[in-house]
Amino acid sequence: MQVSVEATGSLDRRMTVQLPRERVDSEVEKRLKALTRRVRIDGFRPGKVPLKIVQQRYGSGVYQEVLSEMLQQSYREAIDQEGLAPAGGPNIEPRMIEPGQPIEYVASFQVFPEVTVADLSDVEIERPVAEVETENVDKVIESLRRQQRTWHAVERPAADGDRVTLDFTGTLNGEPFDGGQAEGFAVEVGAGRLLPEFESQLVGVEAGAEKDIDVTFPEEYPAENLKGQTVQFALTIQKVEEPRLPEVNADFVRSFGVEDGDVAKLREEVTANMTRELAQNIKGRVKKQVMDALVARHDFELPKSLVQAEIDRLRTETENRFGGAEKTQPLPDSMFEDEAARRVRLGLVVRAIVDAEKMEIDRARVDAELDTLAQTYEDPEEVKRHYRTHPQAMASLESLVLEDQVVDWVLERARVTEKPQTFDNLMAPSQPSPEEAA
């Protein structure tokens, strides 16, 4: 087999492969002979069909089958022979496939870029530092109480935090509109589940009262006929209820799985859960800074096939979240190009570090990560069994651990400073990460 390789770009390769005709012909003959022992043709006893007859009837199909297999096999052999690392499948173009002549084809593909790990000694990483304080635990306990609150009717005007049950009819320019009517509708005043202008006008209403209110819908409201429109609602108040929270006692504690009703144990469990969440939050913030730094410090051409594959994966994930591609217009590549390129670049840099440092997965860290993950589920041992008996799930976990090892490797070389923060600031959903706030 003769192979020649031409670089047509920094990552583009054009490989010409020439196969001896005998290699294909001998395999075709071998398969045709095997067919003579299996095929059934009228006029011939089983196993006695002449080779010439089999060749006439099946020769073309067998030849195409062997040729396809030989092209794929020889491509892999040529790649190994030339020490190439394709970043995606090839485009194979036959050049010469004529009787009696060598078989020649051209395979075009891209190779992985050579990634040189950059100097990371001047990378600055800010590590948040926080602790779970008593008042943080108190807030969670209070939230648990609110989850189990009960509602009790009161004979007074409604206030923020009360629940108002009412009937209402909405009209626009004197005409009812879709979705503008309800009976026995319960509204927690101040919870923000309805338009603020609607909820705010429930403050002060009493059971049995009737009230007309005007509400202006925002310009961005989904219903086209209501955008920016002022509508009228006729309200009939059925009842006003106030919330009552349960006492933090043994019965309350037992409702959360602490069988002996010990309040201290519940607080210990809450503290442990909050500590795990805090640690994961800090770890995630630090990891994002490290990964952003790796992307920023490494500039090299990316294989188009890898970026396209990542675009396709991101598009599929997005379309699945919105009911599948068959229900929507296909989303354009441009929506995902930047994120796909970032992920491909990061993956190549991480792999370069792993290879350069000859990193191996730390099995103890895998076990520890699995323990941490399992503790967030009701049956930790069942979660562990699932991972240990499903190679794909375990491979995903191992990949995350290897990434964490790379993060630690970078942190050993970067400039890391600690920034004290409060638990609430770190855990607030809208709180920007340090690099976003900078």
C-alpha positions as CSV (number, residue, x, y, z in Angstrom):
1,M,0.0,0.0,0.0
2,Q,1.4,3.4,-1.0
3,V,0.5,6.5,1.0
4,S,1.3,10.2,0.5
5,V,0.1,13.0,2.6
6,E,-0.2,16.7,1.7
7,A,-0.9,19.5,4.1
8,T,-3.5,21.8,2.5
9,G,-3.9,24.0,5.7
10,S,-2.7,24.1,9.3
11,L,-5.1,21.3,10.2
12,D,-6.2,20.1,6.7
13,R,-4.7,17.0,5.3
14,R,-5.1,15.4,1.9
15,M,-4.0,11.8,1.9
16,T,-3.6,9.7,-1.3
17,V,-3.8,5.9,-0.9
18,Q,-3.0,3.3,-3.5
19,L,-4.0,-0.3,-2.9
20,P,-2.8,-3.3,-5.0
21,R,-5.6,-4.6,-7.1
22,E,-4.7,-8.1,-6.0
23,R,-5.7,-7.3,-2.4
24,V,-9.3,-6.6,-3.5
25,D,-9.5,-9.3,-6.1
26,S,-8.3,-12.0,-3.8
27,E,-10.9,-11.1,-1.2
28,V,-13.7,-11.0,-3.8
29,E,-12.7,-14.4,-5.1
30,K,-12.6,-15.8,-1.5
31,R,-16.1,-14.6,-0.8
32,L,-17.5,-15.9,-4.1
33,K,-16.0,-19.3,-3.5
34,A,-17.7,-19.3,-0.1
35,L,-21.0,-18.4,-1.7
36,T,-20.8,-21.4,-4.0
37,R,-21.2,-23.6,-0.9
38,R,-24.2,-21.7,0.4
39,V,-26.3,-20.3,-2.5
40,R,-29.2,-22.2,-4.0
41,I,-29.7,-21.8,-7.8
42,D,-32.3,-23.8,-9.8
43,G,-30.7,-26.6,-11.8
44,F,-27.7,-27.1,-9.4
45,R,-27.4,-29.2,-6.3
46,P,-26.6,-27.3,-3.1
47,G,-22.9,-26.7,-2.8
48,K,-22.3,-27.6,-6.5
49,V,-23.0,-24.2,-8.1
50,P,-20.1,-23.3,-10.5
51,L,-18.0,-20.4,-9.5
52,K,-18.6,-18.7,-12.9
53,I,-22.4,-18.7,-12.3
54,V,-22.0,-17.3,-8.8
55,Q,-19.7,-14.6,-10.2
56,Q,-22.2,-13.6,-12.9
57,R,-25.0,-13.3,-10.4
58,Y,-23.3,-12.0,-7.3
59,G,-19.9,-10.7,-8.5
60,S,-20.8,-7.0,-8.7
61,G,-22.4,-6.8,-5.3
62,V,-19.6,-8.7,-3.6
63,Y,-17.1,-6.5,-5.3
64,Q,-18.8,-3.3,-4.1
65,E,-19.0,-4.7,-0.6
66,V,-15.3,-5.7,-0.5
67,L,-14.2,-2.4,-2.0
68,S,-16.1,-0.4,0.6
69,E,-14.6,-2.5,3.4
70,M,-11.1,-2.2,1.9
71,L,-11.3,1.6,1.6
72,Q,-12.3,1.9,5.3
73,Q,-9.7,-0.6,6.4
74,S,-6.9,0.8,4.3
75,Y,-7.8,4.3,5.5
76,R,-7.3,3.3,9.1
77,E,-4.0,1.5,8.2
78,A,-2.8,4.6,6.4
79,I,-3.6,6.8,9.3
80,D,-1.7,4.6,11.7
81,Q,1.2,4.3,9.2
82,E,1.6,8.1,8.9
83,G,1.0,8.8,12.6
84,L,-1.9,11.0,12.0
85,A,-4.7,11.9,14.4
86,P,-7.9,12.8,12.5
87,A,-10.3,15.1,14.3
88,G,-13.3,13.7,12.4
89,G,-14.4,11.4,9.6
90,P,-12.8,11.7,6.2
91,N,-14.2,12.6,2.9
92,I,-13.1,9.8,0.6
93,E,-13.0,10.5,-3.1
94,P,-12.1,7.5,-5.5
95,R,-9.6,8.4,-8.1
96,M,-8.8,5.2,-10.0
97,I,-11.0,2.1,-9.8
98,E,-10.5,0.3,-13.1
99,P,-10.1,-3.4,-13.9
100,G,-6.5,-4.5,-13.7
101,Q,-5.3,-1.2,-12.3
102,P,-4.3,-0.3,-8.6
103,I,-7.1,1.2,-6.6
104,E,-6.4,4.8,-5.7
105,Y,-8.4,7.2,-3.6
106,V,-8.0,10.5,-1.8
107,A,-9.1,11.0,1.8
108,S,-9.5,14.6,3.0
109,F,-9.8,15.3,6.7
110,Q,-8.6,17.6,9.6
111,V,-6.2,16.6,12.3
112,F,-6.1,17.6,15.9
113,P,-4.1,20.8,16.6
114,E,-0.8,20.6,18.6
115,V,-1.6,22.3,21.9
116,T,1.3,23.7,23.9
117,V,0.2,24.4,27.5
118,A,0.7,28.1,28.2
119,D,2.5,29.6,31.2
120,L,-0.2,30.0,33.9
121,S,1.8,31.6,36.6
122,D,0.2,35.0,36.2
123,V,-3.4,33.8,36.2
124,E,-5.3,35.4,39.0
125,I,-8.0,33.3,40.7
126,E,-10.3,34.6,43.4
127,R,-11.5,32.0,45.8
128,P,-14.7,32.9,47.9
129,V,-14.5,32.0,51.5
130,A,-17.7,31.7,53.6
131,E,-19.2,29.7,56.4
132,V,-22.7,28.5,57.3
133,E,-23.7,30.7,60.3
134,T,-26.5,30.1,62.8
135,E,-28.7,32.8,61.2
136,N,-28.4,31.0,57.9
137,V,-29.7,27.8,59.4
138,D,-32.4,29.8,61.1
139,K,-33.6,31.1,57.7
140,V,-33.8,27.6,56.3
141,I,-35.8,26.3,59.3
142,E,-38.1,29.3,58.9
143,S,-38.5,28.4,55.2
144,L,-39.4,24.8,56.2
145,R,-42.0,26.2,58.6
146,R,-43.5,28.3,55.7
147,Q,-43.7,25.2,53.6
148,Q,-46.0,23.6,56.2
149,R,-48.0,26.7,57.0
150,T,-51.8,26.4,57.3
151,W,-54.4,29.0,56.4
152,H,-57.1,30.3,58.7
153,A,-60.0,32.6,57.8
154,V,-59.9,36.1,59.4
155,E,-62.6,38.8,59.7
156,R,-60.3,41.8,58.9
157,P,-58.9,43.6,55.8
158,A,-56.3,41.6,53.8
159,A,-52.7,42.4,54.3
160,D,-49.5,41.4,52.6
161,G,-48.9,37.7,53.2
162,D,-52.5,36.9,53.5
163,R,-54.4,34.6,51.1
164,V,-57.4,36.0,49.3
165,T,-59.9,33.7,47.6
166,L,-62.0,35.6,45.0
167,D,-64.1,35.4,41.8
168,F,-63.2,37.9,39.1
169,T,-64.3,38.9,35.6
170,G,-62.1,40.9,33.3
171,T,-63.2,43.1,30.4
172,L,-61.3,45.0,27.8
173,N,-63.3,48.0,26.3
174,G,-66.4,46.4,27.9
175,E,-65.9,43.0,26.4
176,P,-64.7,39.8,28.2
177,F,-61.4,38.4,27.1
178,D,-59.9,34.9,27.1
179,G,-58.4,34.0,30.5
180,G,-60.0,36.9,32.2
181,Q,-62.5,35.0,34.4
182,A,-62.1,32.7,37.4
183,E,-64.0,31.5,40.4
184,G,-62.6,30.5,43.7
185,F,-59.2,31.8,42.7
186,A,-56.6,31.9,45.6
187,V,-54.0,34.7,45.6
188,E,-51.2,35.0,48.2
189,V,-50.9,38.8,48.4
190,G,-47.4,40.0,47.8
191,A,-46.1,36.7,46.5
192,G,-45.7,38.1,43.0
193,R,-47.5,35.3,41.1
194,L,-49.9,37.8,39.5
195,L,-49.4,41.3,38.0
196,P,-48.2,43.6,40.8
197,E,-50.9,46.1,40.0
198,F,-53.5,43.4,40.5
199,E,-52.1,42.0,43.8
200,S,-51.5,45.4,45.3
201,Q,-55.2,46.3,45.0
202,L,-56.1,43.3,47.1
203,V,-54.6,44.9,50.2
204,G,-57.5,46.1,52.4
205,V,-60.3,43.9,50.9
206,E,-62.6,42.0,53.2
207,A,-64.6,38.8,52.8
208,G,-68.0,39.4,51.1
209,A,-66.9,42.7,49.5
210,E,-67.1,43.6,45.8
211,K,-64.6,45.8,44.1
212,D,-63.8,47.1,40.6
213,I,-60.1,47.6,39.7
214,D,-58.1,48.8,36.7
215,V,-55.0,46.9,35.7
216,T,-52.6,47.9,32.9
217,F,-50.8,44.9,31.3
218,P,-47.1,45.4,30.5
219,E,-45.9,45.9,26.9
220,E,-44.0,42.6,27.0
221,Y,-47.1,40.6,28.0
222,P,-47.4,37.4,25.9
223,A,-51.0,37.9,24.8
224,E,-50.9,40.3,21.8
225,N,-54.4,41.7,22.5
226,L,-53.5,42.6,26.1
227,K,-50.0,44.2,25.6
228,G,-50.1,47.7,27.1
229,Q,-53.9,47.6,27.5
230,T,-55.8,48.8,30.6
231,V,-58.5,46.3,31.6
232,Q,-61.2,46.3,34.2
233,F,-61.7,43.5,36.7
234,A,-64.9,43.0,38.8
235,L,-63.9,41.3,42.0
236,T,-66.0,39.3,44.5
237,I,-64.1,38.5,47.7
238,Q,-65.0,35.1,49.1
239,K,-62.6,34.9,52.1
240,V,-59.4,36.3,53.6
241,E,-57.0,33.9,55.4
242,E,-53.8,34.5,57.3
243,P,-50.9,32.0,57.4
244,R,-50.0,30.2,60.7
245,L,-46.6,28.5,60.9
246,P,-46.1,25.3,62.9
247,E,-44.0,25.3,66.1
248,V,-40.5,23.8,65.8
249,N,-41.2,20.8,67.9
250,A,-40.9,17.0,67.7
251,D,-43.8,16.6,65.4
252,F,-42.4,19.2,63.0
253,V,-39.0,17.6,63.1
254,R,-40.4,14.1,62.5
255,S,-42.1,15.4,59.3
256,F,-38.6,15.8,57.8
257,G,-37.5,12.3,58.5
258,V,-35.8,12.7,61.9
259,E,-37.6,9.8,63.6
260,D,-36.8,10.7,67.2
261,G,-38.0,14.3,66.8
262,D,-34.7,15.8,68.0
263,V,-34.6,19.5,66.9
264,A,-30.8,19.6,67.3
265,K,-30.5,16.7,64.8
266,L,-32.6,18.5,62.3
267,R,-30.4,21.5,62.6
268,E,-27.4,19.3,62.2
269,E,-28.8,17.8,59.0
270,V,-29.7,21.2,57.6
271,T,-26.2,22.5,58.4
272,A,-24.6,19.6,56.7
273,N,-26.7,20.0,53.6
274,M,-26.0,23.8,53.5
275,T,-22.3,23.1,54.0
276,R,-22.2,20.7,51.0
277,E,-24.1,23.2,48.8
278,L,-21.7,26.0,49.9
279,A,-18.7,23.9,49.0
280,Q,-20.1,23.0,45.6
281,N,-20.9,26.7,44.9
282,I,-17.4,27.8,45.8
283,K,-15.9,24.9,43.8
284,G,-18.0,25.8,40.8
285,R,-17.0,29.5,40.9
286,V,-13.3,28.7,41.2
287,K,-13.6,26.1,38.4
288,K,-15.3,28.6,36.1
289,Q,-12.5,31.1,36.6
290,V,-9.9,28.4,35.9
291,M,-11.6,27.2,32.7
292,D,-12.1,30.8,31.5
293,A,-8.4,31.4,32.0
294,L,-7.4,28.2,30.1
295,V,-9.6,29.3,27.1
296,A,-8.2,32.8,27.2
297,R,-4.6,31.7,27.3
298,H,-4.7,29.2,24.4
299,D,-5.3,30.4,20.9
300,F,-5.2,27.8,18.1
301,E,-7.3,26.8,15.1
302,L,-10.1,24.4,15.9
303,P,-11.1,21.4,13.8
304,K,-14.3,22.4,12.0
305,S,-15.8,18.9,12.5
306,L,-15.5,19.0,16.3
307,V,-17.1,22.5,16.5
308,Q,-19.9,21.4,14.2
309,A,-20.5,18.2,16.3
310,E,-20.7,20.4,19.4
311,I,-23.1,22.8,17.7
312,D,-25.3,19.9,16.7
313,R,-25.3,18.6,20.3
314,L,-26.1,22.0,21.8
315,R,-28.9,22.5,19.3
316,T,-30.4,19.1,20.1
317,E,-30.3,19.9,23.8
318,T,-32.0,23.2,23.2
319,E,-34.7,21.9,20.9
320,N,-35.5,19.0,23.3
321,R,-36.1,21.6,26.0
322,F,-38.7,23.2,23.8
323,G,-40.5,20.1,22.6
324,G,-38.2,18.8,19.9
325,A,-37.1,20.0,16.4
326,E,-40.3,18.7,14.7
327,K,-42.3,21.4,16.6
328,T,-40.0,24.3,15.8
329,Q,-38.0,25.8,13.1
330,P,-34.4,24.4,13.1
331,L,-32.2,26.7,15.2
332,P,-29.4,28.3,13.2
333,D,-25.7,27.3,13.9
334,S,-24.9,30.9,14.7
335,M,-26.8,30.6,18.0
336,F,-24.3,28.0,19.3
337,E,-21.0,28.8,17.5
338,D,-19.3,30.7,20.3
339,E,-20.2,28.3,23.1
340,A,-19.4,25.3,20.9
341,A,-16.0,26.8,20.0
342,R,-15.3,27.5,23.7
343,R,-16.2,23.9,24.7
344,V,-14.0,22.4,22.0
345,R,-11.1,24.6,22.8
346,L,-11.4,23.9,26.5
347,G,-11.6,20.2,25.9
348,L,-8.4,20.2,23.8
349,V,-6.5,22.2,26.4
350,V,-7.6,20.0,29.3
351,R,-6.6,16.9,27.3
352,A,-3.2,18.6,26.5
353,I,-2.6,19.1,30.2
354,V,-3.6,15.6,31.1
355,D,-1.3,14.2,28.4
356,A,1.6,16.5,29.2
357,E,1.5,15.8,33.0
358,K,0.6,12.1,32.4
359,M,-2.3,12.5,34.8
360,E,-4.3,9.4,35.8
361,I,-7.7,9.4,37.4
362,D,-7.5,9.5,41.2
363,R,-9.7,6.6,42.2
364,A,-9.9,7.9,45.8
365,R,-11.3,11.1,44.5
366,V,-13.8,9.3,42.3
367,D,-15.1,7.4,45.4
368,A,-15.2,10.6,47.4
369,E,-17.1,12.4,44.6
370,L,-19.6,9.5,44.4
371,D,-20.1,9.6,48.1
372,T,-20.8,13.4,48.0
373,L,-23.2,12.9,45.1
374,A,-25.0,10.0,46.7
375,Q,-25.7,11.9,49.9
376,T,-28.0,14.2,48.0
377,Y,-30.4,11.3,47.3
378,E,-32.8,9.5,49.6
379,D,-31.0,6.1,49.1
380,P,-27.3,6.8,48.8
381,E,-26.3,3.1,48.4
382,E,-28.7,2.6,45.5
383,V,-27.1,5.6,43.7
384,K,-23.6,4.2,44.2
385,R,-24.7,0.8,42.9
386,H,-26.2,2.5,39.8
387,Y,-22.9,4.2,39.0
388,R,-20.8,1.1,39.7
389,T,-22.9,-1.0,37.4
390,H,-23.4,1.5,34.6
391,P,-20.1,2.2,32.8
392,Q,-21.4,5.2,31.0
393,A,-22.5,6.9,34.2
394,M,-19.2,6.1,35.9
395,A,-17.2,7.4,32.9
396,S,-19.0,10.7,33.1
397,L,-18.2,10.9,36.8
398,E,-14.5,10.0,36.2
399,S,-14.4,12.7,33.5
400,L,-15.5,15.3,36.0
401,V,-12.9,14.1,38.5
402,L,-10.2,14.4,35.9
403,E,-11.3,17.9,35.2
404,D,-11.1,18.7,38.9
405,Q,-7.6,17.3,39.0
406,V,-6.7,19.7,36.1
407,V,-8.3,22.6,38.0
408,D,-6.1,21.7,41.1
409,W,-3.0,21.6,38.8
410,V,-3.8,25.1,37.5
411,L,-4.4,26.4,41.0
412,E,-1.0,25.2,42.1
413,R,0.5,27.5,39.4
414,A,-1.9,30.4,39.5
415,R,-2.1,33.4,41.9
416,V,-5.0,32.5,44.2
417,T,-6.4,35.0,46.6
418,E,-9.2,34.4,49.1
419,K,-12.2,36.8,49.4
420,P,-14.4,36.5,52.5
421,Q,-18.1,36.6,51.6
422,T,-21.4,35.8,53.4
423,F,-23.3,32.6,52.8
424,D,-26.3,34.6,51.5
425,N,-24.3,36.5,48.9
426,L,-22.7,33.4,47.6
427,M,-25.8,31.4,47.4
428,A,-28.2,34.1,46.0
429,P,-29.3,32.9,42.5
430,S,-28.8,36.3,41.0
431,Q,-25.4,36.9,42.5
432,P,-22.8,37.3,39.7
433,S,-19.6,35.4,39.8
434,P,-16.4,37.3,40.7
435,E,-15.3,37.4,37.0
436,E,-18.7,38.7,35.9
437,A,-18.7,41.4,38.6
438,A,-15.2,42.6,37.7
